[in-house]
């Protein structure tokens, strides 16, 4: 079953005039589909800002649905001195 993803225009985002709208929309859609920034094209400014806007949008959607984002699990080292008696 195909999924229908919203566009930035559908959720009320205005693309700033100094960005390329087609690239911004491509970055937005790429992030909604779960993509990663791996290609050279993904590092262009308009694409990155669209990607970031989609990630922030997804965070808000999860927050409104009551889904919590847990903090990243931190790892740490503990050194204990052993004194052989």
C-alpha positions in Angstrom: 0.0 0.0 0.0 1.6 3.3 -1.1 2.0 6.0 1.5 1.0 9.6 0.9 3.5 12.1 2.2 2.7 15.8 2.8 4.6 18.5 1.0 6.0 21.5 2.8 3.1 23.6 1.3 0.6 21.1 2.7 1.8 21.6 6.3 2.1 25.4 6.0 5.9 25.8 5.4 7.0 28.6 3.2 10.2 28.1 1.2 12.5 31.1 1.6 13.1 32.9 -1.7 16.9 32.4 -1.6 16.4 28.6 -1.7 15.5 26.4 -4.7 12.0 25.1 -4.1 12.4 21.9 -6.1 15.5 20.9 -4.1 13.9 21.9 -0.8 10.9 19.7 -1.6 13.2 16.8 -2.7 15.0 17.0 0.7 11.8 17.2 2.5 10.4 14.1 0.8 13.7 12.3 1.2 13.6 12.8 5.0 10.0 11.7 5.3 10.8 8.4 3.5 13.6 7.7 6.0 16.6 8.5 3.8 20.1 9.5 4.9 22.4 12.2 3.6 24.8 10.1 1.6 24.9 11.5 -2.0 26.7 14.7 -3.0 23.4 16.2 -4.1 22.1 15.8 -0.6 24.6 18.3 0.8 23.4 21.2 -1.2 21.9 23.9 1.1 18.3 23.8 -0.2 18.2 20.0 0.1 19.7 20.0 3.6 17.3 22.6 4.9 14.3 20.7 3.4 15.7 17.6 5.1 16.0 19.3 8.4 12.5 20.8 8.2 11.0 17.3 7.6 12.9 15.9 10.6 11.5 18.7 12.8 8.1 18.1 11.4 8.3 14.4 12.1 9.4 15.1 15.7 6.3 17.3 16.2 4.0 14.7 14.7 5.4 12.0 17.1 5.1 14.4 20.0 1.4 15.1 19.3 0.8 11.4 19.0 2.4 10.8 22.4 5.4 8.9 21.1 8.5 9.7 23.2 12.0 10.1 21.9 14.3 8.6 24.5 17.7 10.2 24.9 20.7 8.5 23.3 22.2 5.7 25.5 25.5 6.9 26.8 28.4 4.6 27.5 31.1 5.4 30.0 34.1 3.7 31.5 34.6 3.1 35.1 38.1 2.3 36.4 38.4 0.9 39.8 41.6 0.5 41.7 42.3 -2.9 43.1 44.6 -3.2 46.1 45.7 -6.7 46.7 45.9 -7.2 50.4 
